[in-house]
Amino acid sequence: MDSRQKVIESAKRLFWTHGYSTTSPKQVMADSGVGQGSFYHHFPAKSDLGRVVIEENGRDLLATVRSAMEGADNGRDRLIRFLGTTADALEGCRIGGFSYDAGILADPELRETLGSAFEAMTTMLEGVVREGQSDGSLSTALDPTSTAAAVFALVEGAFITARASGRQTPAHNATLGALLLLPAEPAPTAIDTNR
């Protein structure tokens, strides 16, 4: 692993456990074993490192969700698998956690990077809703954009409530409730040809 990637991996871990705002470049250097010259060569400002970490965490999250959805029979089952990513909600979401870090919210570029990561996830989920409507596993009455946004917000909220309570139960209950909001397309009624 080169020095740049060492810095990124350390920052991902430290920003997650301690927060972006309260982690100093010096702490990242100490954790990564990368010297000051090399650190600042790759990341002239802390915000440069923050942007890369948010982008990588966003890509990691998308990859994790896509992997969880692999092998699902239809769009509804893929959404159910996405909801299942809250099974370890006490761990929290490595991208959602940035949404309440004051240092990130105060920096327009970092906030925009975070927003782009969220947008990528909801766009992917919107595609899954459309797939479900096409394959008949989800009702065509659902608005794909709104449904994707709601499912994503529900999952992020499940992480937050689980961590706040210190229990997995709130996330589990939220997931069960979400399943009721994802009705399958009703089967067409048979036409009585004897009438």
C-alpha positions in Angstrom: 0.0 0.0 0.0 1.5 3.4 -1.0 1.6 6.3 1.4 -1.4 8.0 -0.1 -3.6 4.9 0.4 -2.2 4.5 3.9 -3.3 8.0 4.8 -6.8 7.4 3.3 -7.3 4.1 5.1 -6.2 5.7 8.4 -8.5 8.7 7.8 -11.4 6.5 7.0 -11.0 4.7 10.3 -10.3 7.8 12.4 -13.0 9.9 10.9 -15.4 7.1 11.6 -14.5 6.5 15.2 -13.6 10.1 16.2 -15.3 12.3 13.6 -13.9 14.4 10.8 -14.0 17.6 12.8 -12.1 16.3 15.8 -9.4 14.3 14.0 -6.3 16.3 13.2 -3.9 15.7 10.3 -1.3 14.9 12.9 -3.4 12.1 14.2 -3.8 10.7 10.7 -0.1 10.9 10.1 0.7 9.1 13.4 -1.8 6.3 12.7 -0.8 5.8 9.1 3.0 6.1 9.7 3.3 8.6 6.9 5.5 11.6 7.4 4.3 15.2 7.2 6.0 15.9 3.8 4.3 12.9 2.2 1.0 13.6 3.8 0.8 17.2 2.6 2.1 16.3 -0.8 -1.0 14.1 -1.3 -3.4 16.2 0.7 -2.4 19.9 0.9 -5.5 20.6 3.1 -7.5 18.5 5.5 -10.6 19.1 3.4 -8.8 17.4 0.4 -8.5 14.3 2.5 -12.1 14.6 3.7 -13.4 14.7 0.2 -11.5 11.6 -0.9 -12.7 9.7 2.2 -16.3 10.6 1.6 -16.0 9.6 -2.0 -14.4 6.3 -1.2 -16.9 5.5 1.6 -19.7 6.3 -0.9 -18.2 3.9 -3.5 -17.7 1.3 -0.8 -21.3 1.6 0.3 -22.6 1.2 -3.2 -20.4 -1.8 -3.8 -21.6 -3.4 -0.5 -25.3 -2.8 -1.4 -24.9 -4.1 -4.9 -23.2 -7.2 -3.5 -26.0 -7.8 -1.0 -28.5 -7.5 -3.9 -26.7 -10.1 -6.1 -28.8 -13.2 -6.8 -32.1 -11.7 -5.8 -35.0 -12.9 -8.0 -36.6 -9.5 -8.6 -36.6 -5.8 -7.8 -38.7 -6.2 -4.6 -36.3 -8.8 -3.3 -33.3 -6.5 -4.1 -35.0 -3.7 -2.0 -35.5 -6.2 0.8 -31.8 -7.1 0.7 -31.0 -3.4 0.9 -33.2 -3.1 4.0 -31.3 -6.1 5.4 -28.1 -4.0 5.4 -29.4 -2.6 8.7 -28.8 -6.1 10.3 -25.7 -4.6 12.0 -27.2 -1.1 12.5 -25.2 -0.6 15.7 -22.1 -0.3 13.6 -23.7 2.7 11.8 -23.4 3.9 8.2 -19.9 5.0 7.1 -21.4 7.6 4.9 -24.4 8.7 6.9 -22.3 9.4 9.9 -20.7 12.4 8.1 -24.1 14.0 7.7 -24.0 15.4 11.3 -20.4 16.3 11.5 -20.2 20.1 11.9 -16.9 20.4 10.0 -18.3 18.7 6.9 -21.5 20.6 7.0 -19.6 23.9 7.3 -17.5 23.2 4.1 -19.6 23.6 0.9 -17.4 21.3 -1.1 -17.5 18.5 1.5 -21.2 18.9 1.9 -21.6 18.7 -1.9 -19.5 15.6 -2.0 -21.6 14.0 0.7 -24.8 14.9 -1.1 -23.4 13.3 -4.3 -22.8 10.1 -2.4 -26.4 10.1 -1.2 -27.6 10.9 -4.6 -25.7 8.0 -6.2 -27.4 5.6 -3.7 -30.9 6.9 -4.2 -30.4 6.8 -8.0 -29.3 3.2 -7.8 -32.4 2.4 -5.6 -34.7 4.2 -8.0 -33.4 1.9 -10.8 -34.2 -1.1 -8.5 -37.8 0.2 -7.9 -38.2 0.5 -11.7 -36.9 -3.0 -12.2 -39.4 -4.3 -9.6 -42.2 -2.5 -11.4 -41.1 -4.0 -14.8 -40.8 -7.6 -13.4 -44.1 -7.3 -11.5 -42.7 -7.6 -8.0 -43.6 -4.0 -7.1 -46.7 -2.0 -7.6 -46.7 0.4 -10.6 -48.6 2.8 -8.3 -45.3 3.6 -6.6 -43.4 6.7 -7.6 -39.8 5.3 -8.2 -38.0 8.5 -7.2 -40.0 9.1 -4.0 -39.9 5.4 -3.1 -36.1 5.2 -3.5 -35.7 8.4 -1.3 -38.0 7.0 1.4 -36.3 3.6 1.5 -32.9 5.2 1.7 -34.0 7.7 4.4 -35.6 4.8 6.4 -32.3 2.8 6.3 -30.3 5.8 7.4 -32.8 6.5 10.2 -32.6 2.9 11.3 -28.8 3.2 11.7 -29.2 6.4 13.8 -32.0 5.1 16.1 -30.1 1.9 16.7 -26.9 3.7 17.6 -28.8 6.2 19.8 -30.6 3.5 21.7 -27.7 1.1 21.8 -30.1 -1.6 20.6 -30.7 -3.3 17.2 -34.5 -3.5 17.8 -35.4 -0.1 16.4 -33.6 -0.9 13.1 -35.3 -4.3 13.0 -38.7 -2.8 13.6 -38.1 -0.1 10.9 -37.2 -2.7 8.4 -40.3 -4.7 9.1 -42.4 -1.6 8.7 -40.8 -0.8 5.4 -41.8 -4.1 4.0 -45.4 -3.2 4.5 -44.8 0.0 2.4 -43.5 -2.0 -0.6 -46.6 -3.8 -1.9 -46.2 -6.2 -4.8 -48.2 -5.6 -7.9 -51.6 -7.2 -7.4 -52.2 -10.1 -9.7 -54.7 -9.4 -12.5 -58.2 -10.5 -11.8 -59.3 -13.4 -14.0 -62.0 -12.6 -16.5 -65.0 -14.8 -16.4 -65.5 -15.9 -20.0 -68.8 -17.7 -19.1 -70.7 -14.4 -18.6 
